[in-house]
Amino acid sequence: MAREVPGVISSSDLECLHRMRVASRRLRAALGLLAEASGLDDARALFKLVRSVTRRLGEARDLDVQILWLKGFIKSCAKNERPGVERLTLRLVQSRAKKQPAITRLLMGLPDGVLFDARTKLESARLEMDMKGLSDGFGDMERATKAIGLQIEYVMRHAAALSSPDASDAHHRLRIEIKRLRYAMEIYRGIYAETEGLDECIGTAKSLQNALGELHDADVWISGIPDLMEREKERTSRYYGTARPFARLAAGYRAIVSDRSAFRARQHGIALELWRSSVARDVWGGLRTLLLAAYRNQER
């Protein structure tokens, strides 16, 4: 996170913001799982601070992704649809520009050295455990087995929603739970270095997360376009005294909804098939078995 701060403030490379957002989510996941064993006195305060950064960066990243998609979409849309797509692109670029000062203030207002200080404390705590011979991994494995096992239950609980094509909120929740499962497996991966199959489970979770992420992005477009259209109509009315000129823009907005709706239908099928395949291969039941076996072997 600390490494990306200058690039995010300068806004010279969109990937800096993307990398920092991902790093902040991973850090939150780690703090949620390991705060009590981290050696940090202020783990809860750090978690809240990182969460505020994640949220602010998330708003900007969503706009970055939408703008990039629109720039690609305009190359393939019909001539009569382009004015509306161009207008919407302009509005999103303007919205993104308005968010940058708040991001800059947030990052420049971070307590001096808070991220580097936390890293130093974590390294010191690990070294102290090594010196005392306490870092044999057994306690970590017990914690890891419980955390991953519980997260598998959360995923299974929400997975039934995939059978309903229009359950967009439930699909988004499933994506969040799968993402948390993936992060937990990656955080604890080193403990299960000799456990075959864990990398396959991580890969399956990543594929599902990506498919459901594409599904959610489409949902955001479909649900958001009516409001964006209404706001543009209001601007048109204020400028011209009538909303009639908006008619030449409407086709572009409708084209986006049509494209994203068709994409969503395809993407739902992909996500559903990925899930059914994982169940047929007993990926999640096998993961439970692997983790419990590794834990019991170390317990002996």
Sequence and secondary structure as in RCSB ss.txt:
>XXXX:A:sequence
MAREVPGVISSSDLECLHRMRVASRRLRAALGLLAEASGLDDARALFKLVRSVTRRLGEARDLDVQILWLKGFIK
SCAKNERPGVERLTLRLVQSRAKKQPAITRLLMGLPDGVLFDARTKLESARLEMDMKGLSDGFGDMERATKAIGL
QIEYVMRHAAALSSPDASDAHHRLRIEIKRLRYAMEIYRGIYAETEGLDECIGTAKSLQNALGELHDADVWISGI
PDLMEREKERTSRYYGTARPFARLAAGYRAIVSDRSAFRARQHGIALELWRSSVARDVWGGLRTLLLAAYRNQER
>XXXX:A:secstr
 GGGHHHHHHT  HHHHHHHHHHHHHHHHHHHHHGGGS  TTHHHHHHHHHHHHHHHHHHHHHHHHHHHHHHHTT
TS GGGHHHHHHHHHHHHHHHHHHHHHHHHHHHTS TTHHHHHHHHHHHHHHHHHHHT  SSHHHHHHHHHHHHH
HHHHHHHHHGGGGSTT HHHHHHHHHHHHHHHHHHHHTGGGGTT TTHHHHHHHHHHHHHHHHHHHHHHHHHHHH
HHHHHHHHHHHHHHHSSSGGGHHHHHHHHHHHHHHHHHHHHHHHHHHHHHHHHHHTTHHHHHHHHHHHHHHHHH 
